Amino acid sequence: MKVLVCEDDTMILKMIELRLKKDGYDITIAKDGKNGATMIKENKFDLIITDLLMPFFSGLELINLIRNELKLQTPLIVLSSVKFEDTILKAFELGADDYIVKPFSPNELSIRVKRHIKKR
């Protein structure tokens, strides 16, 4: 199972990468939204995890690209420190499947990833 992680915070990225590799996933990393958009256009992923606040291309723009421009149904988990209800609702309106607020438990992320991949 291929998982794309779009995250600009190196510490969080390492934590996600270690946990999901331990679970047996093939992890691809994008350190900004623009890089993530390119990877999504060029590859097929079983699940995408994205932050919202990233350089060059925001997570909301990425969700819009995935759902409305590319019309992909790939499960999409937002992992963000943004706690504003309007932003969370916007992410869901654009097509996010799940939203996890930072700081988060790697075990919780693991369970949610498994749940979304199973649904697929």
N, C-alpha and C positions, 0 to 999 in steps of 0.2 A: 504494500500500500504506500503510495506516494503522497507526502504531505508537504505543502509549501507553507513556510513561516515567513511573514513579512513583519519585521520588527527591527527598529533602529537602535535599541538598547542592548549592548553587547552582553551584559550580565543576564538579562532576562532571556535573551536568545540562547545563551549557553544552557541555562536551566531547562528551557523547553526542549532544546535539542537532545540533551542527555536523557531526559525523561522519555521522550517519544522514541528515541533510538533503543532504549531499554525495553520498550513495548514492542519493538520489532518493525517500526516504520522507517521508510526511506525518506529522509528529510532533505529538502532543498531550502536554502536560505536566501532571502532578499532583504538587504539592509535598508532599503527605502522603497517607497511606493512605485516609483518609476521603474525600478529594476523588477519589482513584483509584477507589474503590468506586462512587461516584456516577457517574463517567464510564463505567465498565464496564457499569453497569446501563442507561445511557441511550444508548450508542453501540456500534457494532460495530468491532472492531479486528482486524487481521491478525496482530498480535503484541503481547505485553505484556512490558515489562521492569520489574522491581520490586526495590527495595531491601528489606531485612528490617526494619531499625530506622528506623521513621518515626513521627512524632507521630500520635496519635488512633486509629490502626488499623495494626497491624504487617503486614509483608509476608507472614508466615505466615497471618494472618487473611485477607489478600487472596487468597492462593492457595486457601484453603479456600472462600472465597466463589465464586471463579471455577469451581473444579472440582466442589465438592460441593453448593453451593446453587444456582448458576446453571447448572451442568452444561455449561459452555462447554469446547470443545476447542481454543481459541485457544492457539497456542504461547506458552509462558511461560518467560522467562529471569530467573533471580534474579541480581542484581548486588549483592554485599554484602561488607563487611569481616569478617563473622562467619566464623571458620575452624573452629569447633567441629564435630566430626564428627556429633554428635547433632543439631545444628541443620541441617546440610546434609542428613542422612538424612531428617529430618522434612520439609524442603522437598520432597524427592523423593517421600516417602510421600504428601504432600498433593496432588502432581500437577505439580510443577515439571518442565519438560523439560530445563533446563540450569541450571548454577550457575557463576558466574564470581566469583572472589575479587578484591576491590579490594586494592591498586591493579591496574589492568588496562590492556591495550593497546587503544586505540580500533580498531586494525586487526583484532585478534582478535574484538572485539565485532561488528564489521562482518561478518566471515566467518561467525560463528555466527548472526547475524540472517538473513543470506542463506540459510544452510543450513536453518534452521527454516521460513522462508517457502517455500522450494522444496519441502520435504517436504509442506507443506500443499497 
